[in-house]
Amino acid sequence: MEVVLDNNTPAEVLQELALKEKSTMLLSLYNDDSYLKEMPPQYEKSKSILRAVAKNPNTPPDTLKELFEFECCPIEVLNNISLNLILLENPCFLEELYHNSADNYKVFGMDNVPSFFEEWGVYNKNISIRKSAALRIKTASLLEICLKDENPLVI
């Protein structure tokens, strides 16, 4: 875990760790008979490592995309301190994150979702993104904006 938390850990190491822990997490679900009662310990350990990788500023954008679609990490990806720099280099990065995730609409309703992401969703030119945001966000002022949307599908 020290390696993951170290801001000097190289991007390649973080990529390898993310791949290894994703595999371990998935395998622990399939190889454990107690999955109906509680998650196996290895699952929880891998989940915490993946969250730490998602927070690390050296985690490469492609790895962040993979972690965003993993249900345990989208908030950590959106709160990654390097996200502002990534968005400067690639202004479409939020769209890429959103469209690469199967359960993308759920992110708007998660606890601790950053306000900039909710705003991005509410003001997005893509109707399906605005609709997803309107269905899930919890911020009253942004919900009011959704209610005033010109497209009836958003309301």
DSSP file (Angstrom, degrees, kcal/mol; ACC not computed):
  #  RESIDUE AA STRUCTURE BP1 BP2  ACC     N-H-->O    O-->H-N    N-H-->O    O-->H-N    TCO  KAPPA ALPHA  PHI   PSI    X-CA   Y-CA   Z-CA
    1    1 A M     >        0   0    0      0, 0.0     4,-2.1     0, 0.0     5,-0.2   0.000 360.0 360.0 360.0 -29.4    0.0    0.0    0.0
    2    2 A E  H  >  +     0   0    0      1,-0.2     4,-1.1     2,-0.2     0, 0.0   0.902 360.0  53.0 -58.4 -41.3    3.0    2.3    0.6
    3    3 A V  H  4 S+     0   0    0      1,-0.2     3,-0.3     2,-0.2     6,-0.2   0.898 109.2  48.5 -61.7 -41.5    3.8    2.2   -3.1
    4    4 A V  H  4 S+     0   0    0      1,-0.2    -1,-0.2     9,-0.0    -2,-0.2   0.873 112.1  48.2 -68.5 -37.8    0.3    3.2   -4.1
    5    5 A L  H  < S+     0   0    0     -4,-2.1     2,-0.5    51,-0.1    -1,-0.2   0.635  88.2 100.7 -79.4 -14.2    0.2    6.1   -1.7
    6    6 A D    ><  -     0   0    0     -4,-1.1     3,-1.7    -3,-0.3    50,-0.0  -0.614  64.6-151.1 -76.8 121.7    3.6    7.4   -2.7
    7    7 A N  T 3  S+     0   0    0     -2,-0.5    -1,-0.1     1,-0.3    -4,-0.1   0.563  94.8  60.1 -69.2  -7.2    3.2   10.4   -5.1
    8    8 A N  T 3  S+     0   0    0     -5,-0.1    -1,-0.3     2,-0.1     3,-0.1   0.384  72.2 122.6 -99.9   2.6    6.5    9.5   -6.7
    9    9 A T  S <  S-     0   0    0     -3,-1.7    49,-0.1    -6,-0.2     5,-0.1  -0.479  70.7-110.3 -65.5 129.6    5.4    6.0   -7.8
   10   10 A P     >  -     0   0    0      0, 0.0     4,-1.8     0, 0.0     3,-0.5  -0.237  18.5-118.6 -63.6 150.7    5.9    5.7  -11.6
   11   11 A A  H  > S+     0   0    0      1,-0.2     4,-2.4     2,-0.2     5,-0.2   0.852 112.4  57.8 -56.7 -39.0    2.8    5.5  -13.8
   12   12 A E  H  > S+     0   0    0      1,-0.2     4,-2.2     2,-0.2    -1,-0.2   0.887 105.7  49.2 -62.9 -39.0    3.8    2.1  -15.1
   13   13 A V  H  > S+     0   0    0     -3,-0.5     4,-2.5     2,-0.2    -1,-0.2   0.907 110.9  50.1 -66.8 -41.6    3.8    0.6  -11.6
   14   14 A L  H  X S+     0   0    0     -4,-1.8     4,-2.4     2,-0.2    -2,-0.2   0.891 109.8  51.4 -64.3 -39.3    0.4    2.1  -10.9
   15   15 A Q  H  X S+     0   0    0     -4,-2.4     4,-2.4     2,-0.2    -2,-0.2   0.937 111.5  46.9 -61.4 -47.0   -1.0    0.6  -14.1
   16   16 A E  H  X S+     0   0    0     -4,-2.2     4,-2.6     1,-0.2    -2,-0.2   0.908 112.4  49.9 -62.6 -42.7    0.4   -2.8  -13.2
   17   17 A L  H  X S+     0   0    0     -4,-2.5     4,-2.9     2,-0.2     5,-0.2   0.912 110.1  50.6 -62.5 -42.8   -1.0   -2.6   -9.7
   18   18 A A  H  X S+     0   0    0     -4,-2.4     4,-2.3     2,-0.2     5,-0.2   0.929 112.5  46.2 -61.9 -45.4   -4.5   -1.5  -11.0
   19   19 A L  H  X S+     0   0    0     -4,-2.4     4,-2.0     2,-0.2    -2,-0.2   0.925 114.6  47.4 -63.2 -44.8   -4.6   -4.4  -13.5
   20   20 A K  H  X S+     0   0    0     -4,-2.6     4,-2.6     1,-0.2    -2,-0.2   0.929 114.5  45.5 -63.0 -46.2   -3.4   -6.9  -10.8
   21   21 A E  H  X S+     0   0    0     -4,-2.9     4,-2.6     2,-0.2    -1,-0.2   0.841 109.8  54.1 -71.7 -33.0   -5.9   -5.7   -8.2
   22   22 A K  H  X S+     0   0    0     -4,-2.3     4,-2.3    -5,-0.2    -1,-0.2   0.934 112.5  45.0 -62.7 -44.4   -8.8   -5.6  -10.6
   23   23 A S  H  X S+     0   0    0     -4,-2.0     4,-2.8    -5,-0.2     5,-0.2   0.924 114.0  48.7 -64.1 -44.8   -8.1   -9.2  -11.5
   24   24 A T  H  X S+     0   0    0     -4,-2.6     4,-2.4     1,-0.2    -2,-0.2   0.905 110.9  51.2 -61.8 -41.8   -7.7  -10.2   -7.9
   25   25 A M  H  X S+     0   0    0     -4,-2.6     4,-1.1     2,-0.2    -1,-0.2   0.929 113.5  43.5 -62.2 -46.7  -10.9   -8.4   -6.9
   26   26 A L  H  X S+     0   0    0     -4,-2.3     4,-1.5     1,-0.2     3,-0.3   0.903 114.2  50.1 -67.4 -41.6  -12.9  -10.2   -9.6
   27   27 A L  H  X S+     0   0    0     -4,-2.8     4,-2.1     1,-0.2    -1,-0.2   0.874 104.9  57.8 -65.6 -36.0  -11.4  -13.6   -9.0
   28   28 A S  H  X S+     0   0    0     -4,-2.4     4,-0.5     1,-0.2    -1,-0.2   0.832 105.4  51.7 -65.0 -29.7  -12.0  -13.3   -5.2
   29   29 A L  H  < S+     0   0    0     -4,-1.1     3,-0.4    -3,-0.3    -1,-0.2   0.898 114.6  41.3 -70.0 -40.3  -15.7  -12.9   -6.0
   30   30 A Y  H  < S+     0   0    0     -4,-1.5    -2,-0.2     1,-0.2    -1,-0.2   0.735 116.8  47.5 -81.1 -22.5  -15.9  -16.0   -8.2
   31   31 A N  H  < S+     0   0    0     -4,-2.1     2,-0.5    -5,-0.1    -1,-0.2   0.416  94.8  85.0 -99.9   1.7  -13.7  -18.2   -6.0
   32   32 A D    ><  -     0   0    0     -4,-0.5     3,-0.8    -3,-0.4    -4,-0.0  -0.907  55.8-162.3-111.7 128.0  -15.3  -17.4   -2.6
   33   33 A D  T 3  S+     0   0    0     -2,-0.5     3,-0.5     1,-0.2    -1,-0.1   0.628  87.0  65.9 -79.1 -13.8  -18.4  -19.4   -1.5
   34   34 A S  T >>  +     0   0    0      1,-0.2     4,-1.9     2,-0.1     3,-1.5   0.244  63.3 114.1 -93.0  15.0  -19.3  -16.8    1.2
   35   35 A Y  T <4  +     0   0    0     -3,-0.8    -1,-0.2     1,-0.3    -2,-0.1   0.733  69.8  61.0 -61.7 -21.4  -20.1  -14.1   -1.4
   36   36 A L  T 34 S+     0   0    0     -3,-0.5    -1,-0.3     1,-0.1    -2,-0.1   0.802 111.4  37.9 -74.9 -26.5  -23.7  -14.1   -0.4
   37   37 A K  T <4 S-     0   0    0     -3,-1.5     2,-0.3     1,-0.4    -2,-0.2   0.927 130.6 -24.7 -88.5 -53.5  -23.0  -13.1    3.2
   38   38 A E  S  < S-     0   0    0     -4,-1.9    -1,-0.4     0, 0.0    -2,-0.0  -0.980  73.0 -83.8-157.3 160.9  -20.1  -10.6    2.8
   39   39 A M        -     0   0    0     -2,-0.3   -10,-0.1    -3,-0.1    -4,-0.1  -0.441  53.1-104.3 -70.3 142.8  -17.3   -9.7    0.5
   40   40 A P    >>  -     0   0    0      0, 0.0     4,-1.6     0, 0.0     3,-0.6  -0.311  29.7-113.2 -64.1 152.5  -14.1  -11.8    0.9
   41   41 A P  H 3> S+     0   0    0      0, 0.0     4,-2.3     0, 0.0     5,-0.2   0.858 116.9  56.2 -56.4 -37.6  -11.2  -10.0    2.6
   42   42 A Q  H 3> S+     0   0    0      1,-0.2     4,-2.7     2,-0.2     5,-0.2   0.869 103.5  55.2 -65.0 -34.6   -9.2  -10.0   -0.6
   43   43 A Y  H <> S+     0   0    0     -3,-0.6     4,-2.4     2,-0.2    -1,-0.2   0.941 109.9  45.2 -60.3 -48.7  -12.0   -8.2   -2.4
   44   44 A E  H  X S+     0   0    0     -4,-1.6     4,-2.1     2,-0.2    -2,-0.2   0.877 113.1  50.7 -65.1 -38.4  -12.0   -5.4    0.2
   45   45 A K  H  X S+     0   0    0     -4,-2.3     4,-1.9     2,-0.2    -2,-0.2   0.936 112.2  46.4 -64.8 -46.0   -8.2   -5.2    0.2
   46   46 A S  H  X S+     0   0    0     -4,-2.7     4,-2.8     1,-0.2    -2,-0.2   0.888 109.9  55.0 -63.4 -38.8   -8.1   -4.9   -3.6
   47   47 A K  H  X S+     0   0    0     -4,-2.4     4,-2.2     1,-0.2    -1,-0.2   0.913 108.4  47.5 -61.8 -43.3  -10.8   -2.3   -3.5
   48   48 A S  H  X S+     0   0    0     -4,-2.1     4,-1.8     2,-0.2    -1,-0.2   0.866 112.1  50.1 -68.2 -34.4   -8.9   -0.1   -1.1
   49   49 A I  H  X S+     0   0    0     -4,-1.9     4,-2.4     2,-0.2    -2,-0.2   0.920 110.3  50.0 -67.4 -43.0   -5.7   -0.5   -3.3
   50   50 A L  H  X S+     0   0    0     -4,-2.8     4,-2.3     1,-0.2    -2,-0.2   0.891 109.5  51.6 -62.8 -38.8   -7.7    0.4   -6.4
   51   51 A R  H  X S+     0   0    0     -4,-2.2     4,-1.2     2,-0.2    -1,-0.2   0.900 109.8  49.5 -63.5 -40.0   -9.1    3.5   -4.7
   52   52 A A  H  X S+     0   0    0     -4,-1.8     4,-1.3     2,-0.2     3,-0.3   0.897 110.0  50.6 -66.6 -39.7   -5.6    4.6   -3.7
   53   53 A V  H  < S+     0   0    0     -4,-2.4     3,-0.4     1,-0.2     6,-0.2   0.906 107.6  54.5 -62.0 -41.2   -4.4    4.1   -7.3
   54   54 A A  H  < S+     0   0    0     -4,-2.3    -1,-0.2     1,-0.2    -2,-0.2   0.781 110.7  46.3 -64.4 -26.7   -7.3    6.2   -8.5
   55   55 A K  H  < S+     0   0    0     -4,-1.2    26,-0.6    -3,-0.3    -1,-0.2   0.704  86.4 106.7 -85.8 -21.8   -6.3    9.0   -6.1
   56   56 A N    ><  -     0   0    0     -4,-1.3     3,-1.7    -3,-0.4   -51,-0.1  -0.391  67.2-142.1 -66.4 128.4   -2.6    8.9   -7.0
   57   57 A P  T 3  S+     0   0    0      0, 0.0    -1,-0.2     0, 0.0   -50,-0.1   0.680  98.3  59.1 -65.1 -17.0   -1.6   12.0   -9.1
   58   58 A N  T 3  S+     0   0    0    -49,-0.1   -44,-0.1   -48,-0.1    -2,-0.1   0.479  73.7 118.2 -89.8  -2.1    0.8    9.8  -11.2
   59   59 A T  S <  S-     0   0    0     -3,-1.7   -48,-0.1    -6,-0.2   -47,-0.1  -0.500  70.5-119.1 -67.3 125.4   -2.0    7.4  -12.4
   60   60 A P    >>  -     0   0    0      0, 0.0     4,-2.2     0, 0.0     3,-0.6  -0.262  18.8-112.6 -67.2 152.3   -2.1    7.7  -16.2
   61   61 A P  H 3> S+     0   0    0      0, 0.0     4,-2.2     0, 0.0     5,-0.1   0.848 115.4  55.0 -52.9 -40.5   -5.4    8.9  -17.8
   62   62 A D  H 3> S+     0   0    0      1,-0.2     4,-1.7     2,-0.2     5,-0.1   0.884 109.2  47.6 -64.3 -36.8   -6.1    5.5  -19.5
   63   63 A T  H <> S+     0   0    0     -3,-0.6     4,-2.4     2,-0.2    -1,-0.2   0.885 109.0  54.2 -69.7 -38.3   -5.9    3.8  -16.1
   64   64 A L  H  X S+     0   0    0     -4,-2.2     4,-2.3     1,-0.2    -2,-0.2   0.892 106.1  53.3 -61.2 -38.7   -8.1    6.4  -14.6
   65   65 A K  H  X S+     0   0    0     -4,-2.2     4,-1.4     2,-0.2    -1,-0.2   0.928 109.9  47.4 -60.9 -44.7  -10.7    5.7  -17.3
   66   66 A E  H  X S+     0   0    0     -4,-1.7     4,-0.6     1,-0.2    -2,-0.2   0.901 113.6  47.4 -63.2 -40.9  -10.6    2.0  -16.4
   67   67 A L  H  < S+     0   0    0     -4,-2.4     6,-0.5     1,-0.2     3,-0.5   0.821 104.1  61.5 -72.5 -30.7  -10.9    2.7  -12.7
   68   68 A F  H  < S+     0   0    0     -4,-2.3    -1,-0.2     1,-0.2    -2,-0.2   0.884 103.7  49.5 -61.8 -38.4  -13.8    5.1  -13.3
   69   69 A E  H  < S+     0   0    0     -4,-1.4     2,-0.5    -5,-0.2    -1,-0.2   0.681  91.3  90.5 -77.4 -15.5  -15.9    2.3  -14.8
   70   70 A F  S >< S-     0   0    0     -4,-0.6     3,-2.3    -3,-0.5    31,-0.0  -0.714  85.1-131.1 -79.9 125.2  -15.1    0.1  -11.8
   71   71 A E  T 3  S+     0   0    0     -2,-0.5    -1,-0.1     1,-0.3    -3,-0.1   0.641  99.7  57.8 -59.6 -16.3  -17.9    0.8   -9.3
   72   72 A C  T 3  S+     0   0    0      1,-0.1    -1,-0.3    -5,-0.1     4,-0.2   0.560 108.8  41.7 -89.1  -6.0  -15.6    1.4   -6.4
   73   73 A C  S <> S+     0   0    0     -3,-2.3     4,-2.3    -6,-0.5     5,-0.2   0.510  70.5 100.5-125.4  -2.1  -13.5    4.2   -7.8
   74   74 A P  H  > S+     0   0    0      0, 0.0     4,-2.5     0, 0.0     5,-0.2   0.882  89.8  49.1 -60.7 -37.4  -15.4    6.9   -9.8
   75   75 A I  H  > S+     0   0    0      1,-0.2     4,-1.4     2,-0.2    -2,-0.1   0.902 111.4  49.9 -66.9 -39.4  -15.4    9.4   -6.9
   76   76 A E  H  4 S+     0   0    0      2,-0.2     4,-0.2     1,-0.2    -1,-0.2   0.892 110.9  49.8 -65.4 -39.0  -11.7    8.9   -6.4
   77   77 A V  H >< S+     0   0    0     -4,-2.3     3,-1.5     1,-0.2    -2,-0.2   0.942 111.1  48.7 -63.1 -47.1  -11.0    9.4  -10.1
   78   78 A L  H 3< S+     0   0    0     -4,-2.5    -1,-0.2     1,-0.3    -2,-0.2   0.747 113.7  47.6 -67.1 -22.5  -13.0   12.6  -10.1
   79   79 A N  T 3< S+     0   0    0     -4,-1.4    -1,-0.3    -5,-0.2    -2,-0.2   0.349  79.7 129.2 -98.3   5.8  -11.2   13.9   -7.0
   80   80 A N    X   -     0   0    0     -3,-1.5     3,-2.0    -4,-0.2     4,-0.3  -0.433  62.0-134.9 -62.8 130.3   -7.7   13.0   -8.4
   81   81 A I  T 3  S+     0   0    0    -26,-0.6     3,-0.5     1,-0.3     4,-0.3   0.727 102.2  57.2 -62.4 -22.9   -5.6   16.1   -8.0
   82   82 A S  T 3> S+     0   0    0      1,-0.2     4,-2.3   -27,-0.2     3,-0.4   0.507  77.5  94.8 -85.8  -4.7   -4.2   15.7  -11.6
   83   83 A L  H <> S+     0   0    0     -3,-2.0     4,-2.7     1,-0.2    -1,-0.2   0.866  79.7  56.6 -59.0 -37.6   -7.6   15.8  -13.2
   84   84 A N  H  > S+     0   0    0     -3,-0.5     4,-1.5    -4,-0.3    -1,-0.2   0.910 109.6  45.6 -60.2 -41.4   -7.4   19.5  -13.9
   85   85 A L  H  > S+     0   0    0     -3,-0.4     4,-2.0    -4,-0.3    -2,-0.2   0.897 111.4  52.0 -67.6 -40.0   -4.2   19.0  -15.8
   86   86 A I  H  X S+     0   0    0     -4,-2.3     4,-2.8     1,-0.2    -2,-0.2   0.912 108.9  51.1 -61.8 -41.6   -5.6   16.1  -17.7
   87   87 A L  H  < S+     0   0    0     -4,-2.7    -1,-0.2     2,-0.2    -2,-0.2   0.813 106.7  54.5 -67.7 -29.7   -8.6   18.2  -18.7
   88   88 A L  H  < S+     0   0    0     -4,-1.5    -1,-0.2    -5,-0.2    -2,-0.2   0.910 115.0  39.5 -66.2 -41.6   -6.3   20.9  -19.9
   89   89 A E  H  < S+     0   0    0     -4,-2.0    -2,-0.2     1,-0.3    -1,-0.2   0.850 134.1  22.1 -74.2 -35.0   -4.6   18.4  -22.2
   90   90 A N    ><  -     0   0    0     -4,-2.8     3,-2.1    -5,-0.2    -1,-0.3  -0.779  62.9-175.6-137.8  89.0   -7.8   16.7  -23.1
   91   91 A P  T 3  S+     0   0    0      0, 0.0     3,-0.4     0, 0.0     4,-0.2   0.676  86.2  58.5 -60.9 -16.7  -11.0   18.8  -22.7
   92   92 A C  T 3> S+     0   0    0      1,-0.2     4,-2.2     2,-0.1     3,-0.2   0.308  72.7 106.8 -93.0   8.5  -13.1   15.8  -23.7
   93   93 A F  H <> S+     0   0    0     -3,-2.1     4,-2.7     1,-0.2     5,-0.2   0.870  75.6  52.7 -60.4 -39.6  -11.8   13.6  -20.9
   94   94 A L  H  > S+     0   0    0     -3,-0.4     4,-2.8     1,-0.2    -1,-0.2   0.906 109.5  50.0 -63.2 -39.7  -15.0   13.8  -18.8
   95   95 A E  H  > S+     0   0    0     -3,-0.2     4,-2.9     2,-0.2    -1,-0.2   0.908 110.7  50.1 -62.5 -40.5  -17.0   12.6  -21.8
   96   96 A E  H  X S+     0   0    0     -4,-2.2     4,-1.4     2,-0.2    -2,-0.2   0.915 111.9  47.4 -64.5 -42.7  -14.6    9.8  -22.3
   97   97 A L  H  X S+     0   0    0     -4,-2.7     4,-0.5     1,-0.2     3,-0.3   0.953 115.2  46.3 -59.2 -49.1  -14.9    8.8  -18.7
   98   98 A Y  H >< S+     0   0    0     -4,-2.8     3,-0.9     1,-0.2     6,-0.2   0.909 114.4  44.9 -63.5 -45.6  -18.6    9.0  -18.8
   99   99 A H  H 3< S+     0   0    0     -4,-2.9    -1,-0.2     1,-0.2    -2,-0.2   0.681 107.0  59.5 -77.7 -16.8  -19.1    7.0  -22.1
  100  100 A N  H 3< S+     0   0    0     -4,-1.4     2,-0.5    -3,-0.3    -1,-0.2   0.572  92.2  83.1 -83.9  -8.5  -16.6    4.3  -21.1
  101  101 A S    X<  -     0   0    0     -3,-0.9     3,-1.0    -4,-0.5     4,-0.1  -0.828  64.9-154.4-103.9 131.7  -18.7    3.3  -18.1
  102  102 A A  T 3  S+     0   0    0     -2,-0.5     3,-0.3     1,-0.3    -1,-0.1   0.873 100.3  37.9 -68.4 -37.5  -21.7    1.0  -18.3
  103  103 A D  T >  S+     0   0    0    -34,-0.2     3,-1.7     1,-0.2     4,-0.5  -0.161  76.9 138.0-104.8  37.9  -23.3    2.5  -15.2
  104  104 A N  G X   +     0   0    0     -3,-1.0     3,-1.3     1,-0.3     4,-0.5   0.820  62.5  62.3 -56.0 -36.6  -22.2    6.1  -15.9
  105  105 A Y  G >  S+     0   0    0     -3,-0.3     3,-0.7     1,-0.3     4,-0.4   0.772  93.2  65.6 -63.2 -25.6  -25.6    7.6  -14.9
  106  106 A K  G X  S+     0   0    0     -3,-1.7     3,-1.0     1,-0.2     4,-0.4   0.756  84.6  73.6 -68.6 -24.3  -25.1    6.3  -11.3
  107  107 A V  G X  S+     0   0    0     -3,-1.3     3,-1.5    -4,-0.5    -1,-0.2   0.876  87.0  61.4 -60.8 -37.9  -22.1    8.6  -10.7
  108  108 A F  G <  S+     0   0    0     -3,-0.7    30,-0.3    -4,-0.5    -1,-0.3   0.811 106.8  46.0 -60.1 -29.0  -24.3   11.7  -10.5
  109  109 A G  G <  S+     0   0    0     -3,-1.0    -1,-0.3    -4,-0.4    -2,-0.2   0.436  87.7 113.3 -94.4   0.5  -26.1   10.3   -7.5
  110  110 A M  S X  S-     0   0    0     -3,-1.5     3,-1.2    -4,-0.4     2,-0.1  -0.367  75.4-101.3 -73.7 151.5  -23.1    9.0   -5.5
  111  111 A D  T 3  S+     0   0    0      1,-0.2    -1,-0.1    -2,-0.1   -36,-0.1  -0.439 104.3  16.9 -66.7 144.7  -22.1   10.6   -2.2
  112  112 A N  T 3  S+     0   0    0      1,-0.2    -1,-0.2    -2,-0.1    -2,-0.1   0.637  79.1 160.1  67.7  17.9  -19.2   13.0   -2.5
  113  113 A V    <   -     0   0    0     -3,-1.2    -1,-0.2    -5,-0.1   -38,-0.1  -0.551  49.5-106.4 -67.1 132.8  -19.4   13.5   -6.2
  114  114 A P    >>  -     0   0    0      0, 0.0     4,-1.6     0, 0.0     3,-0.8  -0.291  17.9-127.6 -63.9 145.1  -17.6   16.8   -6.9
  115  115 A S  H 3> S+     0   0    0      1,-0.2     4,-2.8     2,-0.2     5,-0.2   0.829 107.0  63.1 -62.9 -32.5  -19.8   19.7   -7.8
  116  116 A F  H 3> S+     0   0    0      1,-0.2     4,-2.2     2,-0.2    -1,-0.2   0.862 103.3  49.8 -62.0 -32.8  -17.9   20.4  -11.0
  117  117 A F  H <> S+     0   0    0     -3,-0.8     4,-2.1     2,-0.2    -1,-0.2   0.911 110.4  48.6 -72.0 -41.9  -18.9   17.0  -12.3
  118  118 A E  H  X S+     0   0    0     -4,-1.6     4,-2.5     2,-0.2    -2,-0.2   0.927 112.9  48.7 -61.0 -44.0  -22.6   17.7  -11.5
  119  119 A E  H  X S+     0   0    0     -4,-2.8     4,-2.5     1,-0.2    -2,-0.2   0.904 108.0  54.5 -62.5 -41.7  -22.4   21.1  -13.2
  120  120 A W  H  < S+     0   0    0     -4,-2.2     4,-0.4    -5,-0.2    -1,-0.2   0.912 111.4  46.0 -57.2 -42.4  -20.7   19.5  -16.2
  121  121 A G  H >< S+     0   0    0     -4,-2.1     3,-0.7     1,-0.2    -2,-0.2   0.911 112.7  48.3 -67.8 -43.2  -23.6   17.1  -16.4
  122  122 A V  H 3< S+     0   0    0     -4,-2.5    -2,-0.2     1,-0.2    -1,-0.2   0.871 119.4  38.0 -66.8 -37.9  -26.3   19.7  -16.0
  123  123 A Y  T 3< S+     0   0    0     -4,-2.5    -1,-0.2    -5,-0.2    -2,-0.2   0.343  88.0 127.5 -96.3   6.3  -24.8   22.1  -18.6
  124  124 A N    <   -     0   0    0     -3,-0.7     6,-0.1    -4,-0.4    -3,-0.1  -0.310  60.5-137.7 -67.5 145.9  -23.7   19.4  -21.1
  125  125 A K  S    S+     0   0    0      4,-0.1     2,-0.5     5,-0.0    -1,-0.1   0.737  83.3  91.3 -73.2 -21.8  -24.8   19.7  -24.7
  126  126 A N     >  -     0   0    0      1,-0.2     4,-2.2     2,-0.0     3,-0.3  -0.646  69.5-151.8 -78.9 119.9  -25.6   16.0  -24.8
  127  127 A I  H  > S+     0   0    0     -2,-0.5     4,-2.8     1,-0.2     5,-0.2   0.877  93.3  55.1 -61.2 -40.3  -29.2   15.4  -23.8
  128  128 A S  H  > S+     0   0    0      1,-0.2     4,-2.2     2,-0.2    -1,-0.2   0.860 108.9  48.3 -65.5 -33.4  -28.6   11.9  -22.4
  129  129 A I  H  > S+     0   0    0     -3,-0.3     4,-2.5     2,-0.2    -1,-0.2   0.926 112.5  48.2 -70.1 -44.1  -25.9   13.3  -20.0
  130  130 A R  H  X S+     0   0    0     -4,-2.2     4,-2.6     1,-0.2    -2,-0.2   0.902 111.9  50.6 -61.4 -40.0  -28.2   16.1  -18.9
  131  131 A K  H  X S+     0   0    0     -4,-2.8     4,-1.9     2,-0.2    -1,-0.2   0.925 110.0  49.0 -64.1 -44.9  -31.0   13.7  -18.4
  132  132 A S  H  X S+     0   0    0     -4,-2.2     4,-1.2     1,-0.2     5,-0.2   0.913 112.6  48.5 -60.1 -42.9  -28.8   11.4  -16.3
  133  133 A A  H >X S+     0   0    0     -4,-2.5     4,-2.9   -12,-0.2     3,-0.6   0.930 109.9  51.6 -63.3 -44.7  -27.7   14.3  -14.2
  134  134 A A  H 3< S+     0   0    0     -4,-2.6    -1,-0.2     1,-0.2    -2,-0.2   0.836 110.1  50.1 -62.7 -33.1  -31.2   15.5  -13.7
  135  135 A L  H 3< S+     0   0    0     -4,-1.9    -1,-0.2    -5,-0.2    -2,-0.2   0.746 124.7  23.8 -76.1 -23.6  -32.3   12.1  -12.5
  136  136 A R  H << S+     0   0    0     -4,-1.2    -2,-0.2    -3,-0.6    -3,-0.2   0.725  87.2 106.4-119.0 -27.9  -29.5   11.6  -10.0
  137  137 A I     <  -     0   0    0     -4,-2.9   -28,-0.1    -5,-0.2   -29,-0.1  -0.165  44.3-161.9 -65.0 156.3  -28.0   14.9   -8.7
  138  138 A K        +     0   0    0    -30,-0.3     2,-0.6     5,-0.0    -1,-0.1   0.447  53.9 110.6-114.6  -5.9  -28.8   16.0   -5.2
  139  139 A T     >  -     0   0    0      1,-0.2     4,-2.2     2,-0.0     3,-0.3  -0.631  58.0-150.0 -80.0 119.3  -27.9   19.7   -5.4
  140  140 A A  H  > S+     0   0    0     -2,-0.6     4,-2.0     1,-0.2     5,-0.2   0.882  93.3  51.9 -58.3 -44.3  -31.0   21.9   -5.2
  141  141 A S  H  > S+     0   0    0      1,-0.2     4,-1.3     2,-0.2    -1,-0.2   0.871 112.2  46.7 -64.2 -35.5  -29.7   24.7   -7.3
  142  142 A L  H  > S+     0   0    0     -3,-0.3     4,-2.0     2,-0.2    -1,-0.2   0.848 107.9  56.2 -74.5 -33.2  -28.7   22.4  -10.1
  143  143 A L  H  X S+     0   0    0     -4,-2.2     4,-2.1     1,-0.2    -2,-0.2   0.880 104.1  54.7 -63.4 -36.9  -32.0   20.6  -10.0
  144  144 A E  H  X S+     0   0    0     -4,-2.0     4,-1.1     1,-0.2    -1,-0.2   0.893 106.3  51.2 -62.2 -39.6  -33.7   23.9  -10.6
  145  145 A I  H  < S+     0   0    0     -4,-1.3     3,-0.4     1,-0.2    -1,-0.2   0.901 108.3  52.0 -63.8 -40.5  -31.6   24.4  -13.7
  146  146 A C  H >< S+     0   0    0     -4,-2.0     3,-1.6     1,-0.2    -2,-0.2   0.895 104.8  56.0 -62.1 -40.3  -32.6   20.9  -14.9
  147  147 A L  H 3< S+     0   0    0     -4,-2.1    -1,-0.2     1,-0.3    -2,-0.2   0.782 107.6  49.7 -63.7 -25.9  -36.3   21.8  -14.4
  148  148 A K  T 3< S+     0   0    0     -4,-1.1    -1,-0.3    -3,-0.4    -2,-0.2   0.370  81.5 131.7 -93.4   4.2  -35.8   24.8  -16.7
  149  149 A D    <   -     0   0    0     -3,-1.6     6,-0.1    -4,-0.2    -3,-0.1  -0.281  59.4-135.5 -60.8 140.5  -34.1   22.8  -19.4
  150  150 A E  S    S+     0   0    0      4,-0.1    -1,-0.1     2,-0.0    -4,-0.0   0.719  86.5  78.7 -70.9 -20.6  -35.6   23.4  -22.9
  151  151 A N  S >> S-     0   0    0      1,-0.1     3,-1.6   -24,-0.0     4,-0.7  -0.803  72.2-149.5 -94.0 122.6  -35.7   19.7  -23.7
  152  152 A P  T 34 S+     0   0    0      0, 0.0    -1,-0.1     0, 0.0     3,-0.1   0.705  93.2  67.4 -64.2 -19.6  -38.7   17.9  -22.1
  153  153 A L  T 34 S+     0   0    0      1,-0.2    -3,-0.0     2,-0.1    -2,-0.0   0.754  96.7  55.8 -70.4 -22.5  -36.6   14.6  -21.9
  154  154 A V  T <4        0   0    0     -3,-1.6    -1,-0.2     1,-0.2    -4,-0.1   0.838 360.0 360.0 -79.2 -32.8  -34.4   16.2  -19.3
  155  155 A I     <        0   0    0     -4,-0.7    -1,-0.2    -6,-0.1    -2,-0.1   0.476 360.0 360.0 -70.9 360.0  -37.1   17.2  -16.9
